[in-house]
Every structure is written in C-alpha cells, then in structure tokens.
Amino acid sequence: MIRLNPVIADDDPALQLYQDAIANQWKSITLIGEAPFTGVDGSTQRLIVDVLSPLLCAEQGSVLQVATLLPRFLQAGKPTPELFLASMMLDEARHVEVLWRLLSAASPAGDGRADVFWQAQPLVLPEEEVQAAALLTAEAMGRGVCYDLLAKRFENTSLQGVLIKLKEEELRHVAFGVSGVGDGGAALGHLLEQTPAHDRVPGPAEVWAKLGITVQQRRESEARLLDEATRAACGYPLTKST
C-alpha cells in the first residue's frame, strides 16, 4: 500500500537516522586513495585480504536483503523505515565498492579468493518485517564489529580512516534495528542474545587470531557499538570521526 499522504513525524528515529545518512555521504576514492595499504607489511596485507573477502560477500548480501525488505515496509504503509532502508542500500553498495577497491589493491593479479565468496548466498529474511529488520541489523552488528576492531588494529595507517567510516555507517544501521520498527527493539535483542558475538563476525577465526584480535575484544566491541546504537535510537547524535 502506497500512501499518497503519509504521516511523517520529525521525531521518528527512522527519519532522524535517514537524515543523518543523507548528511554524511562520502566518496570511497577520496578516503582510499591510490595506496590504501601504506604502512602495512605484506604478510599482514595477506591477512587483511582473508578478512575482507568474506566481508565483501556479507556486504553484497546485505544489498540484496535490503532490496527485498524495503517493499515490505512500503506495502505495510510505513514510510520512514522505507526512507531509511533506501539510504541503507546506498551505504551497503558503497561498502561493496570500498571492499572491492581494497581487495583489488591488495591482490591486483587476483587469486580467486573473492570470486569464491561472491558465490555465497545471503540469509533469507523472515516474512514478517520486524523480524526481518532485526536479522538485517544483527548482521550489520557483526560487520560493524569487524570494522571497529580493524580500525583499531591498523591505527595510524592509511586504512584507518575508511574502516572508521564503514563502522559508523553500520552503527547507524544497528540503531535502526534498535529503534525497533514498532517493537521496541525486542526482536533484535532476542537475536543478539541467541547468537554469540564472535559467531556473527565474518571471517575465519584463525585469521582474527593472527591479527591479534581476541574473542573478548569482539564481545567488548559489540557491547560498545550496541550502547552507542541504543543512544542514537533515542535521538542522541552518532559519534563521527574527525
């Protein structure tokens, strides 16, 4: 059902998050530049590829998931989640581009790794829109944790800036899920309780271990991101990098 005269309240969390997304768009090439791995040695660069490859798959899957979820809110007559999901699709498409550029720079000759992950299928979203939004944002939490930890691991390198930007956008996506789309965030909270944080983080566990990132660090990162997302869902501004 498309409403010709929808009710849109300025204090709607979904609308505020949509407006935040519109105000904070950016070009990937501006942050990545021509030498994204400056300051990163070859062996560590190989580990980064091992982490970014499944993230690329996860981001591409998210684009497809948002595309299937958006019309459900449209048909349900919920205009502000529809607006936010449109901005989220743009964010996720940019994430795909960023990871593609980083992987291309890391292995310009190509080693087939990313091609394998591209063949993976995204999770099928539940029919009910609130449950579907909860699953979508739980996956965004996992990706946000990845970017948060990688940004800290590669502090003071050319990679840090773009990783922080990716984390900030996933944080906004999580805030949308926390805002609840009508259920007070209960569906998302239930999903987060059911699945351990380290199981939601894309990438081989042994690679994270080689990067020196522990399961405890992943849990702590998720707790931080969830706290900030909850504040954003209540109307507080999201923290931005400078």
C-alpha positions in Angstrom: 0.0 0.0 0.0 1.5 3.3 -1.1 0.2 6.3 0.9 -0.3 9.5 -1.0 -0.3 11.5 2.2 1.9 9.6 4.7 2.2 10.7 8.3 5.9 11.6 8.9 6.9 12.8 12.4 10.1 14.7 12.7 10.9 12.9 16.0 10.7 9.5 14.3 14.0 7.7 14.9 14.0 6.1 11.5 13.5 9.5 9.9 16.3 11.0 12.0 18.7 8.2 11.1 17.8 8.7 7.4 18.6 12.4 7.7 21.9 11.5 9.3 22.7 9.2 6.4 21.9 11.9 3.8 24.0 14.5 5.6 27.1 12.2 5.8 27.5 10.8 2.3 31.1 10.4 1.1 33.1 9.1 -1.9 35.2 6.0 -1.4 38.0 7.0 -3.6 38.6 10.2 -1.6 39.5 8.1 1.5 41.0 5.1 -0.1 43.4 6.9 -2.5 45.9 5.2 -4.7 47.9 3.5 -2.0 45.5 2.2 0.7 48.0 -0.2 2.3 50.7 2.3 3.1 52.3 1.3 6.4 51.0 -2.3 6.2 53.6 -5.1 5.6 53.0 -7.8 3.0 52.1 -10.7 5.4 49.6 -8.5 7.3 48.2 -7.4 4.0 47.5 -11.1 3.2 45.6 -11.5 6.4 43.6 -8.4 5.6 42.5 -10.0 2.3 41.4 -13.1 4.3 39.2 -10.9 6.5 37.9 -8.5 3.8 36.9 -11.3 1.4 34.0 -12.7 3.5 33.1 -9.1 4.4 32.7 -8.3 0.7 30.3 -11.3 0.4 28.4 -10.1 3.5 28.0 -6.6 2.2 26.8 -7.8 -1.2 24.3 -10.0 0.6 23.1 -7.0 2.6 22.4 -5.0 -0.5 20.1 -7.8 -1.7 18.5 -8.2 1.7 17.6 -4.5 1.9 16.2 -4.6 -1.6 13.8 -7.4 -0.6 12.9 -5.7 2.8 12.2 -2.2 1.5 9.0 -3.0 -0.4 7.6 -4.8 2.6 7.6 -1.6 4.6 6.2 0.2 1.6 3.3 -2.2 1.4 2.8 -2.0 5.1 2.3 1.8 4.9 5.4 2.6 6.9 7.1 5.5 5.1 10.0 6.4 7.4 11.6 2.8 7.6 11.2 2.9 3.8 13.3 6.1 3.6 15.9 4.8 5.9 16.3 1.5 4.1 16.8 3.4 0.8 19.7 5.2 2.4 21.0 1.9 3.9 21.0 0.3 0.5 23.2 3.2 -0.8 25.6 2.7 2.2 25.9 -1.0 1.6 26.5 -0.5 -2.1 29.3 1.9 -1.2 30.7 -0.7 1.2 30.8 -3.2 -1.6 32.7 -0.7 -3.8 35.2 0.1 -0.9 36.0 -3.6 -0.3 36.3 -4.3 -4.0 38.8 -1.5 -4.3 40.8 -2.6 -1.2 40.9 -6.2 -2.4 41.9 -5.2 -5.9 44.7 -3.1 -4.4 45.8 -5.9 -2.1 46.0 -8.6 -4.8 45.9 -6.9 -8.2 46.7 -10.1 -10.0 43.7 -11.8 -8.4 43.9 -15.1 -6.5 40.3 -16.3 -6.9 39.5 -15.8 -3.2 36.9 -13.1 -3.6 35.3 -14.9 -6.5 34.6 -17.9 -4.2 32.9 -15.7 -1.6 30.8 -13.9 -4.2 29.1 -17.2 -4.9 27.8 -17.5 -1.3 24.1 -16.8 -0.7 22.8 -14.3 1.8 20.5 -15.4 4.6 16.8 -15.4 3.6 14.9 -12.8 5.6 11.8 -13.8 7.5 8.4 -12.8 6.0 7.4 -10.5 9.0 9.1 -7.1 8.5 10.1 -6.5 12.2 11.8 -9.9 12.4 13.4 -9.3 9.0 14.7 -5.9 10.1 16.1 -7.5 13.3 18.1 -10.1 11.4 19.4 -7.5 8.9 20.7 -5.3 11.8 22.1 -8.2 13.7 24.3 -8.9 10.7 25.1 -5.2 10.5 26.4 -5.5 14.1 28.8 -8.3 13.0 30.2 -6.2 10.2 30.4 -3.1 12.4 32.5 -5.1 15.0 34.8 -6.1 12.2 35.4 -2.6 11.0 35.7 -1.3 14.6 38.4 -3.8 15.5 40.3 -3.5 12.2 40.3 0.3 12.6 41.9 0.0 16.0 44.3 -2.7 14.8 45.5 -0.5 11.9 45.6 2.8 13.8 47.9 5.4 12.1 47.8 3.6 8.8 46.1 4.7 5.6 43.4 2.1 6.1 42.1 3.5 9.4 40.0 6.4 8.0 37.9 4.3 5.6 37.5 1.5 8.2 36.1 4.0 10.7 33.7 5.3 8.1 32.4 1.8 7.4 31.9 1.2 11.1 30.0 4.4 11.6 27.6 3.5 8.8 27.0 0.0 10.2 26.4 1.6 13.6 23.6 3.7 12.0 22.1 0.5 10.6 22.2 -1.1 14.0 20.5 2.0 15.5 17.6 1.4 13.0 17.2 -2.1 14.4 17.4 -0.9 18.0 14.7 1.7 17.3 12.5 -1.3 16.9 10.3 -0.5 13.9 7.4 -0.7 16.3 8.6 -3.4 18.8 11.0 -1.5 21.0 14.0 -3.4 19.6 12.8 -6.7 21.2 13.3 -8.8 18.1 16.8 -7.6 17.7 17.6 -8.1 21.3 16.4 -11.6 21.1 18.6 -12.4 18.1 21.7 -10.9 19.8 21.1 -13.0 22.9 20.7 -16.2 20.8 23.9 -15.7 18.8 27.4 -15.1 20.4 29.1 -12.0 19.1 32.1 -14.0 17.7 29.7 -16.1 15.6 28.3 -13.0 13.9 31.7 -11.7 12.9 32.5 -12.6 9.3 35.9 -14.2 8.5 37.9 -17.2 9.6 38.6 -17.3 13.4 42.2 -18.2 12.8 42.8 -15.1 10.7 41.4 -12.9 13.5 43.7 -14.7 15.9 46.7 -14.0 13.7 45.7 -10.3 13.6 45.9 -10.4 17.4 42.2 -9.8 17.9 40.6 -12.0 20.6 37.0 -13.2 21.1 36.9 -11.0 24.2 37.8 -7.9 22.1 35.0 -8.8 19.7 32.5 -9.0 22.6 33.6 -5.7 24.1 33.4 -4.1 20.7 29.8 -5.3 20.2 28.8 -4.0 23.7 30.2 -0.6 22.8 28.5 -0.4 19.4 25.2 -1.6 20.8 25.3 1.1 23.6 26.0 3.8 21.1 23.3 2.5 18.7 20.8 2.5 21.5 21.6 6.1 22.3 21.2 7.0 18.6 17.9 5.3 18.5 16.8 7.5 21.4 17.7 10.6 19.4 21.3 11.3 20.5 23.7 12.1 17.6 26.0 9.4 16.4 29.7 9.9 17.2 31.6 10.9 14.0 35.2 10.6 13.1 37.1 13.9 12.6 
